[in-house]
Amino acid sequence: MRVCQICALKEEHPGVSLDDDGVCSLCRLGVVGDLLENFSYTDQVHEEFTRSGPNPNGDYDCLFMYSGGKDSTYMLDKFVNEYGKRVLAYTFDVPFESSHAADNIALAREKIPATFVLDSDDDNIKTVMREVFNRPVTKPGKYLDEKLPCVSCRTFFVIRAILYAFRNRIPYIALCADPQQILTMESDVREVVRGFYQTFGARLTDEVFRKEAEQILFADDADLPKIVFPFIAMRYSYDPDRIVADLKAKGLYNSSPLETHCTLFPLLNYYSFKNWDCMFYKLNAASHRRAVRRNKNYDRSTFSITFPRAADLPSIEERMKRVVLDIAGTRGDPAAHRRELIDIFRELGATEDAARFVTEGFLGMRTVAADLGITL
């Protein structure tokens, strides 16, 4: 199988094509060029939000989607303590969050004077995840198809936030996507809901949102909240390492970016390997290789996950694939799997503790799948 000569994406990666010179459409900007069109609307909404005064219709200027991760913690601190916004910090209690996310949220509650709200709907988000993992995929696939489970989960609780803001007349929703995510995320609330209908159909959408989502499709524009991406203003200076350092200096963050807060991370890799022959973070890794290739002195990543320059990413991907599929198929020695995974995550830049933390999640993948009704 051919791979891109610049970023090492395989020619069968969903939504990506290679030219005769062995360069993929992402490196040629054949895909990203189209995605950049999303920035114009996103920029416009961000500028409107920064100029806006207090919300005349309620106590909050924005609903801030707060996950406990580094990006949302960093921006929540800025919104409240620097920008002076009246913030309702909205956390959807995803049943797949790790204990580290809960710990970070507890730190923020102590130090940031926002109003914190916790929302949850375990049964329905599990229904959506079960549907995504168990449905057959359609090949050759479209861009980001390997991340469909993650995108679907995120879209579910974004729609929950949209409905919350709509009911409570909160005009803006702050969503702390990193610069790579902004490129691929819909910023119009009506289109977010319409996209969910298109992916899952009216029956399941009406079931999991109790027919409320339909209200967004037919509401007046003036009554709908607008999604703001705070990192749009710093897309050329986004530095995850500096963000983590700043948060730790303030006592607002105790984990590592590689310690993903999602306990489905192993299953996300299983889905990507089984259906698309790539690790879940392959696009992130390819983006990093592309940036280094263009600028040899590149010392940061514009995306959430950075990768050591010395890491042999194609080899790491193949090793991870073998281990993940062996665990899924109950093959091999768990002790050997543990050693190999720890080595892989250490090579990807994780600390010893972070590598062990992530590894235990992979070893428990079958238990998580059984709990959700996902067939491996």
Summary of the structure (lengths in Angstrom):
residues: 376
radius of gyration: 20.4
end to end distance: 25.6
largest distance: 61.8
contacts: 1196
relative contact order: 0.13
helix: 54%
strand: 7%
